[in-house]
Amino acid sequence: MKIIESIKKYSKTDRVALRCNEENLSYKELEIYSEAIALYLKEMYGEANTPIVIYGNKENMIMPCMIGALKSGRAYVPLDISFPIDRVFEVTKEVNPKVLFNFSDESDFGDLEVVNEDKLKEIIEKYKDNEISKDSWVKEDEDAYILFTSGSTGKPKGVQISSDNLDSFVDWVSPHLKLDGSEKVIMNQAAYSFDLSVTTIYPGLVNGATLFSLSKSVLADYKELFNQFSKSDIAVWVSTPSFARVCVTENSFNNEMLTKLESMIFIGETLSKSLTKELIYRFPETRIINGYGPTEATVGVSLNYMSQDLIDDEKSLPVGYPMENCRIKIIDECGNSLKDGEKGEIVIIGPSVSKGYFNNKGKTDEVFYYDEIDGVKWRAYKTGDMGYMIDGNIYYSGRKDFQIKLNGFRIEIEDIENNLRKVDNVKNAIVLPVYKNDSIAYLKGIVDLKESNSLGNIKNGVLIKKELGKYIPSYMIPRNIKIIDEFPLNINGKIDRKKLMEEN
């Protein structure tokens, strides 16, 4: 596995692997600590190779746990502290891990074996002078990580990504980001439970870069955020367009603040022309890259370098040309391939496509199958994304279902609705995306109550949102909750979402 081999190589240097809140973790420390954790996992939990769960945010010591898992032959499941504890239990029930590494303030994980930061220090001290055999490493089609994304049933589903998937992604994206083994700094902003973070972790560490981590507390303090940017030496920026939109509200956010910035890559949601134009103006020497790809195909499968010509074109910004060893098909409802310019569902075929959803054969069989590239069979994934191609360039044009992207996070509207119905006194619920400038600005929940009360709309909304926070991450909670007496129905007897959109 390339990431393990590269960490071993750079551990013989004095390079910094991660920097978070002015604390450094060197490649040498990353190598020693991950070896110790791998040996602990192997000795304590044997050859079963059950995935481990990691619950935390951006702590430097999370990375040795991830790499240690890979060295011991097992996948890791990263869960950010934005996940409420009930959501953590849903995932652990699905994965059935032997151990959970805890970097949060939460202490009660039921019967789960928990390794906290103090115990982690003891493990490293005990095993630090030994090495684990290369034969134990995660390899080929074995799972490297499992990311749990929003599911339409209200239950998260786990996407399995293998060693081969990751190696394919790193080989493709590294040259585009000009990660070449030199000591560059790459921004590490996205939560590890969000697939965009993989664009930082794997290309960064494989190429000996420093991951400049932005913790949750820093992201919540704009003054400190921009202060850290000015001292960061970031060469490669990886984020959603939403995060960049927040940053451009600061007038000093430009090439004088980030003097070494070479590339900005955006994956996870639609990049607007107005933001692209603003970034080109503020960072005239920086390459602005628009990318596309779902979690199920290892983060990204296509990209484009933005230019004034693309901004001036009447079409939306293209999301890119596919990676060299991947094929994109646009299909109609019957599965037939469409011609250039014809809109249909985007299908991805190639070595970056996942084997499917963890312990969920039914859902896997719905959207994954095998197809051919030049006579060779590869996994294929029906994305549910709509789009078209012109001269090999992909144009994205929305979803075919109830899945949305908000601030880069992939969210199933039905997931929120199903969890809203768990809230006391909520009889039924609908969630609507609210658009501003052709993109989703926030979510609005509409509910009817089991029993009416004397509380107003605002107070009811506050109580509902507070209880909803027990079931889903904060980024999925609707900004506004509106109470209505009765839902309008359409001719088929279903809730009339179109009418609700028009009225609200």
N, C-alpha and C positions, 0 to 999 in steps of 0.2 A: 504494500500500500504506500503510495507516493508520499503522503503527509507524514507517515511514521519515519520513512527513510530520510526525508528532508530534515525533520527535527533532529534526528541523530547526527546528520551532517553539520547542521548549524550549531549544535550543542558544543562543538569543538571550537567555537568562536566566542566572542564576548557580546554577541548581538542580543538585543532586547526583543522578546517575543510579544509581550503584552505590556501596555501601560494603562493604568486606570487610577484616576484621582491621585496622580503623581507617584504611584507605587508601580515598580517595575517587576516583571517576571522574565528572566533571561531564558534563552533557548536551553542553556545548560540545566537550569532549574526545572524547566518544563520536561526535559528528558529524564532527569533523576526522579522527579515526583511521579510522572506517569508510569515509569517502570515499577516503582514501589506499589502504586495503586493497582496496576495490572497483576502483580504477583499476589497481592492481597486478595483480589477477586478470584484468581485462579485457585489459590489455596483454600479459601473459605467456601467457595461456591462451585468448585469443580468444573467439569466439562459441559455442564448443561447449557452454558452460554446464554442464560436468560438475560434480557436487556436490563440495564440499570436505569434508574430515574434520577435526574438532577433537577433540583428545585432552587432557583436563585435568580440573580439578575446579571450583573457584569463582573462579578468578583473574579480576580485573576486566577484563583485556584479552581474555578470551574473547568478551565481548559485542561489541566492535568487529569481531571476526572474523565473528560471526554476521550482524551488520547489514551488514557489508561484502559478504558473500556475497549477501545479498538485493539490495543495490544493484547488484551486478554481474550479476544475473539468474540466479543459481544457488542451489541448496539447500545447506544445511549438514547434516552428520551429526555430532551430538555423541556422543562416547564418554567415559564417566567413567573415571578412573584405577582404579576397582574392576574394570574389564574387564581380564582378563589379556591379554598381548600376542598370544597365539594367537587369541583372540576378535577382537582388533583386525584381525588379518590376514584372518580370515574375512570381516569386514565390508568391508575395503578390496578384497578380491578380488571381492566382489559389486558394489561401487560403482565400482571402477576410477577413483579420484580422480586428478586431476593433481597435487594438493598436499595435505599434511597439516600442520595447525598444531599444534605440540607444546608443551604446558604441563606435561609430566610429566618424571620423571627418566629415562625410557626414551630411549635414543639410537639403537637399531638398528631401523630400519623397512624394512630390505631396500633395494629399488630405488626406494622412494617418495621423491618430492621433499618435503623437510621444511622448514618454516619454524619455527624455534625463537624464543624471546623476543628474543634479540639481533638476529636477522635481521628480526624484526617491527619493531623500533625503526628499523632502516635503511630498511625499506619506508616507514614513516610519514614519516621525515625526507625521503625522496626525493619522495613524492607529495603531501605535506600541503597544498600551496598550490593544488591543482587540484580541480575538481568533476567528477563523472560525470553524464552525461545521465539525466534521469528516464526516458527511453525504455528504458534498460538495466535498470530495476528488475524484480524478480519481480512478476508481476501475474496477476490472475484465477485461472485453473486451473493455473498453473505451480507446481511444487513450491517450498515455502519451507523445509521441513526434512523429513528422513527419520529416523524413530526406529526403531532395531532392537530388537525384542522377542524374547523366548524363542520358539523354534519347536519343534514336536513331533519333528522329524527330528534334533534336535541342532544344527541350523544356524539362526542367528537370521534373522528375516524383517523387512524394512524397510517401515514404514508411511509412505506419502507424504501429507503435509499441504500444502495449497495456500494461496496468499494469500487467496483467497475463503473457504476454510474458517476461517482465522484471524480474518478481519474479522467473520465471522458470530459466532464465539465471543466476541470482545471486545465487540461490540455488545450481546450478551445478558448477559454476566456482570458487566460493569463497574458498571451501576447497582445490582445486588444487593450488590456489595462496597463501594458508595458511593465509588467512585473517580470523581471529578468534575473532575479538573484541578487540584485543590489539592495542596499539597506534603505528601502523606501518605507514610508509610513502610510498605512491604509486605515481609513476611518472605520471603526467598529461600533456602529450606532444601533443597529437593529437588534431586538431581543433574540436570544438564542432559540426561542420557541418559534420564531418567524423565519421562514426559509431564506429570506434575503440575507440573513447573517452568514449563510454558507458562502456567499460571494466574497465576503471578507475573510472568513476563517481559512478555507482550504487554499484558494489561490495565494493568500497572504503568507501562510506558514510554509506552504510548499516552496515558495520563492524567497524565504528568509526575511520577510518584511516584518515591521512592527505593527501590531494591531493597536490602534489608539482607541481605547474603549471609553464610551460615554455612558455613565451610570444613570439610573433612573433619577437620582437626586440632581445630577448636573443638567439633565434634559428638562427638568422642572424649573430651573433657575437660569433664565436667559442671559443674565449678566455674567454668570460663571461660565455658561456654555461658550459665549463669544470670547471670553477671557482665555479659555482653554484652546479654542481654535487658533487664537493669535500666537500661541506658544507651541502648537502641535507639529508643525512641519508636514502636515498631511499632503501627500502626493496623489492619493487615489481616494475619491469620495464615492461611497456606496450608500444610497438611501432611496426612499420613495420620493416621488415629486412632492407629496404633502409636507415632508420634513423640510425640503428646500423652500417651499412656499412660506413656511414660518420664518426661515432664516432671512429671506430677502426683505422682510419687514424691517430689518435692521439696516440702516443706511451704510454702515461701515462694513457690511458683509460683502467683500469684494476681493480683488487680487492683491490688495495691500494687507488684508487680514490673513489670507492664505497664499503666501508668496510662492510656495512650491507646488501648488495644485496643478497637476498635469491632466487628470481625467476625472469626470463626474459621470457615473453610470446610474441610471434609474430603471428599476424593475419593480413590479408589484402593483402598479396602477397606471392609468393613462397620463402621459406627459403632455401638458397643454402647450400650444404655440406661444402664449403670452409668457409663461414661465421660461420656456426655452429662449425666447428673445431677450428676456431680462438677464438670464445667466450668461448668454453670449456677450452681452453688453458689459456685465460686471467682471467676467473672466475671459477676456478676449483671446488669451493664449491657451486656454484650457479646452480639451476636447469634451463636448457634451454628447453622451451616448444614451440612446433610448433602447431599452432591452425588453424582451418578452419571454415568458415561460411560466408554467405552473409548477407547484410543489411536486407533482407527480412526474415531472420530467427534469428533476434536479435543478430547480430555480430558473434557469434561463436557457433558451435554445436559439435565440436570434438577437441581433442588435444592428443599430444604425448610428452613424455619426451625423449629428444634427448640423444644419447649415441654414443660412438665410434663404437659399433657394427652396428648401423644404418648408420653411415657415411661410414663404410667399405662395407656395403651391395651394390650389383650392382644396385639395384633399386633406384629410387629417394627417398628422405625423405618422409615418410608417414605423412599425415596431421591429423591422429589421430583416436581414437576410439570414436564413437558417445556418446553424453550425455545419461544418463541412461533412461530417459523417451522419447527418440527420436529414430526414426528409419530412416536409410538411405537405399535407394534402388538405384540400378544401372539399367537403362532401355535402351532398344534399341529404334530405331526410331518409332516402332509401340507401344511402351509403355510396352513391355514385360520385366519382370525382368531377369537380366543376372546372370550367375554363377560367382563364385570367379575367378578373373583374367581376366574376359571379360570386355572390355572397353565400356562405354556408358555414358549416361547423369546421373548426380547425382540428386536424388530427396530427399528432406527432409520432414519428416512427424513428427508432434508433437506439443507440447504446445508453443514452441518458434516461430512458423511460423506466420507471419503477416496476417492480414485480407486482405491485398492487397494495391493497389495504390490509393491515395487520388483522389477522383473525376475522376477516370479513370477505369470504369468498363470493357471496351474492353480489355485493357492491363492486367487487373487483371484476367479476365477469360481465357486469353491465358496461364498463367503460374501457377495459383493457383487453387486447387481443394480439394476435401475431400478424405481421405483414412483411413484405419483402422489400429490400433495397438491393438492386443489382443481383438478384437471385439468392440473397442471404436473408434468412428469417430474423426479424427483430421484433421486440415488443412494440406495441402501438397503443396510444392513449387518445381516446375521444375526449377532448378538453371541455366541451360544453361552451367554449368561446366561439363567437361568431366573427367572421372576417373574410377577407378576399386577398388575392395575390395579383400583383402586376409586375411582370418581368422578374419574378423571383423574390420580390419584396412583399412582406406581409403587412396588411392593414387590419387593425383590430376594430371591431364594431359592436361590442357589447356581449351580453350573455344570453343563452337560450333558456335559462331557468331562473330561480330565485336567488342565485348567488350574486353577491356584490363585492366590490373592493372599496373599503373605507380607510383612508390614511395608510393604504398599503396592505391592510389586513384582509384576508379572504374570509368572508362571513356568509353563512347561509341564513337568509332571512327567517326561514322556518325554524332554525335552531333557537333564535331569540324568541320567536312566538311560542314554541313549545315550552320554553323555560318560563316565559311570562305566565303561562297557564298554571304553573306550579305555585305562583304567588297567592297567598291567602286573599280571598275575596275577589280574585280575578276570574271571571267566568269564561271570557274569550278575549283574544288579542290579535291584532294585526300590526305589523311593522312596515312603515313606508320609508323609502329613501327620499330625502329632500335635496333637490338639485340646485346648484348655483354655478353659473358659467360653464354649463355642460358637464359638470362633475358632481359627485355626491358630496354635499357639505356636512350632512349629519343625518341621523335616523330619528324618526318620530313614531312613537308607539300609540296605538288607539285601542282602548280596552272598554269592555262593559263589565260592570261589577256584579257579583252574585247577590250582594245586598247593598242597596243605596245607603249613603250616610250623609251626615251634615257637613263633611269636610269639602272644601272647594277643590277645584281641579289641580291647583298647585300643590296643596298638602297631600292629596291622594297620590299625585305623581311622585312626590318625594318619598313617601312610604313604599310605594311600589318599586321604585328604583333601588332603594336601600335593600329590600328583600331580594330583588333580582340579582344584586351583587353577590349573593351567596352561591349562585348557580353558574354565572358566566363571567368572563373577564370584563374589566371596566371598559375596554374599547368597544365592546359589543352592546353596551347599555344605551338605549335611545336617549338623546338629549332631552326631548320633550315627551310627556305622556298626556294624552287627551282622553278624558272620560266621556263616553257617549251612552245613551240609553239603549240603543239598538243598532245592530249592523245592517246596512242596506244589502239586499240580495239581488243577484242577477237572474236572468231567465232560467238558468240551470239550478237555481236554488243555492248557489254558492255566494259567499261574501263578495260583494262587488268592489274589488280593489280599485278598478278604474274610477268609479264614482267617488270613492274615498280620496283618491289622488286629486281629483278635480275640486273636491270640497275642502281639502286640507292643504 
